[in-house]
Amino acid sequence: MPATTIHFVRHGEVHNPDHILYERLPGFHLSERGRRMAQATARYIAASPQMNTVGAVYSSPLDRTRETAQEILDALNRVRADRGQDALELVTDRRVIEAGNDFRGTRIGHGEGALWRNGNWRLVTNLWRPSWGESYRQIADRVSRFAAEKVREHQGEQIVVVSHESPIWSYRHLLETGHPEHNMLLRHTALASITSITYDCATGNVMSITYVDPAAGVR
């Protein structure tokens, strides 16, 4: 029975000394630690006999995910070169982008531009059903459409998708519970972690979901 596995990777730590809620803003790149995290996860994938057979690498179009994906791509392409295989190229897809958020550009904390100024706090009425932007249902649905398409396109293959905490967890929660709504404080999606979902190609049904955190020890 052919199966496809999608390895959803969260990006590494972002350089954000001013604690801005950057959401989809451009210009937010991996920190030095974030790059080391991405490299640790890239090494883990490249060293795995199962994962290093990846046939495609996808990413959200944002800076931090593309930079994380490039580290993974570089590691995989070194393995492919040793095998005499052609190099993979990064493909971006907006369906796995960060959640839309009305707090974009505000700052966590106090002072000028802080999140809690100008009445923004009134938007936070329910942690389970975001009232400050894109709903968990919308997020999970777009990731679901992406995953279903890639399972059809990559039958029997492994692929890597570099995304963000909210899309990965909302989709996983939908698969595991039947609904995407969740408490955002209870997500289990560490920076540069890998959530691997295996699908039966014939039915599209989920066969297994596993999770690893290769960058947990990176300082």
SULJO-V121899 format. One line per field, one symbol per residue. ss: DSSP state (2 for helix, 1 for strand, 0 for the rest). psi: psi as a letter, one per 40 degrees, with the letter a starting at -180 (. if undefined). A space follows every 10 residues. Layout:
ss=???
psi=???
//
This chain:
ss=0011111111 0001000001 0000000001 0222222222 2222222000 2220011110 0022222222 2222222222 2200000001 1102220000 1000001000 0001000002 2220000000 0010022222 2222222222 2220000111 1110222222 2222222000 0002220000 0001111111 0000011111 110000000
psi=hiihhhhhhi iiiihgdefi gdbeiiehii iddddddddd ddddddehdd deeheihiii eidddddddd dddddddddd ddefiiiiih hiheefiiih heeheihhai aheideifed deegehddgh eeahiddddd dddddddddd dddfheihih hhaidddddd ddddddeeie hiheeeiggi heihhhhhih dddeihdihi higdedeh.
//
